[in-house]
Amino acid sequence: MTPRLTVLGAGVMGTGIATLVIAHGIPVTLVDIEPAVLERARASVDRQLRHAQLLGATPDGVAPGELTTSTSVADCAGSLAVIEAVSEHAEQKDKVLREVSGIVAPGTVLISNTSGIPIDELAASVERPGELVGIHFMNPPYLITQVEVARGPRTSDRTMESVRSLLDLVNRRGIVVNDAPGFVTSRLLHPMINNAARLVGQGVATAEDVDALMTGCLGHPTGPLRTADLIGLDNLADSLVALSERLGDAAYLPCEHLLDKVEAGQLGRKSGAGFYEYA
Ligand SMILES: NC(=O)c1ccc[n+]([C@@H]2O[C@H](COP(=O)([O-])OP(=O)(O)OC[C@H]3O[C@@H](n4cnc5c(N)ncnc54)[C@H](O)[C@@H]3O)[C@@H](O)[C@H]2O)c1
């Protein structure tokens, strides 16, 4: 039987991860609590798959796996692995991981795509903490071939072996890091984006000029504020709050300019406007 994966959360990352997996011929069940989100998700996965194919980022001669959508977490039963990509709120992750953990068979790897809530904190929600691991896919997951793997102190060797096999199936390279708030990538990237937004809010430079300086002078591929729009400003603000709380450092809190944009519904690409406008 072809292995099937379940992805929980059909937002920016859930749809991107589903695209990556089906592009490698593996069927996916994509679960979200919002039926309207699931309706949009199917079109979004189709669009991302075409984008990946156009850029030559999908394996040759592989028929895409089937995409099934569902509003029921119970549909994760029988999956090879479950990838959690719900909003960056510890209580939402706790609720959904608790539920999944009671459904899947022992030996099923539970993966969190959290941007930085420590894996060992999330492990308190599951029945078998050894089976939980972090795989921090980068955005867009179907184009970026490297991922950050966060191993919790209780993640078992067997789970790490399964992670290696799983990443091989989707042709991704994992860099394993130890558990910590924000791991490595969010701990470095999120404060930089926050500071970039703060500079714009203080009128030091426009978003365009901040990004131009970071790309033209410092070799950043897109600039922090274009990256912010790709991530989603609501997710960035949530991730910064999660980091600040866990590090006990108010310097990580989202700056006023970022919060004003979230308040105004300017969430980046997904809402049509953020630091930039999108057609
Ligand atoms: N956006 C990025 O670039 C990025 C990159 C790496 C990691 N992440 C992490 O990935 C996760 C998802 O981020 P996102 O940007 O896709 O968020 P998003 O807001 O775009 O999507 C989250 C989705 O989760 C759904 N959801 C909430 N509770 C649920 C539940 N109990 N069951 C099923 N679905 C549920 C919501 O309805 C929403 O559609 C977060 O932990 C985030 O920090 C995001």
The ligand as an ORCA input file, in Angstrom:
! r2SCAN-3c Opt
* xyz 0 1
  N       4.623     30.999      7.248
  C       5.873     30.580      7.215
  O       6.698     31.035      6.386
  C       6.347     29.501      8.159
  C       7.598     28.910      7.945
  C       8.009     27.850      8.783
  C       7.178     27.425      9.816
  N       5.962     28.035      9.999
  C       5.098     27.510     11.071
  O       4.118     26.659     10.456
  C       2.898     26.698     11.208
  C       1.761     27.156     10.303
  O       2.044     28.472      9.841
  P       1.267     29.113      8.604
  O       2.038     30.319      8.210
  O       0.950     28.070      7.602
  O      -0.086     29.585      9.333
  P      -1.482     29.964      8.661
  O      -2.119     30.929      9.590
  O      -1.317     30.328      7.242
  O      -2.295     28.564      8.716
  C      -2.613     27.908      9.888
  C      -3.847     27.057      9.641
  O      -4.053     26.195     10.772
  C      -5.442     25.993     10.895
  N      -5.739     25.412     12.203
  C      -5.741     25.995     13.432
  N      -6.047     25.075     14.391
  C      -6.223     23.898     13.752
  C      -6.544     22.577     14.182
  N      -6.770     22.291     15.474
  N      -6.633     21.586     13.253
  C      -6.415     21.854     11.941
  N      -6.123     23.088     11.472
  C      -6.026     24.088     12.366
  C      -6.019     27.382     10.648
  O      -7.408     27.321     10.306
  C      -5.145     27.873      9.486
  O      -5.726     27.580      8.228
  C       3.159     27.664     12.383
  O       3.588     26.930     13.487
  C       4.286     28.539     11.837
  O       5.022     29.164     12.868
  C       5.523     29.055      9.193
*
